[in-house]
Amino acid sequence: VCEWGGVGELCMSPDDVYGTQVLTAGCHAYDNIGACEAHQPAGSCKWDDTQNPAVCVEAGCHVHDNEGSCEADLLCDWDQTKSPAVCVDAYCPSTHKAKDKCNADSLGPCYWNAKNP
């Protein structure tokens, strides 16, 4: 697994570990509204001025309108069971925010930080 900047602590599935991803800077890397809102794909980042100081945050999986951009986002999965197919929150990272619950998941399977599954 090669990564630039890291994904931080995250609950992931085995598919995330062994797949190939084209990584881009996450929304948190932007420190001004212009750069934040220009992040591609369009609409994937939003400027949150309710926080002090204001920060750039992810807008959610719904902004991805194709399988390629959806699957490139580690927090999202392309759901082909829906018609038409849509991008939805990935099961492991959206369900588990703590290591112990992530590793204990029997439905996923899920692995913390995708290390040594």
PEDAGI-V851364 format. One line per field, one symbol per residue. ss: DSSP state (h for helix, s for strand, l for the rest). psi: psi as a letter, one per 30 degrees, with the letter a starting at -180 (. if undefined). burial: 1 if it has 9 or more other C-alpha atoms within 8 Angstrom, else 0. A space follows every 50 residues. Layout:
ss: ???
psi: ???
burial: ???
This chain:
ss: llllllllllssshhhhhllllllllhhhlllhhhhhhllllllssssll llllssssllhhhlllhhhhhllllssssllllllsssslhhhhhlllhh hhhhlllllssslllll
psi: kkkkflgakkklleeeeflkkjklkleffkgleeeeffkklkffkkkjgf ljlklklkflfffkgleeeeffjfflkjjffljlklklkkeeffekfkee eeffkfedllkkggkh.
burial: 00000000011111011000000000110110101110100111111100 00011111101011101011110111111000001111110111011010 11101000111111000
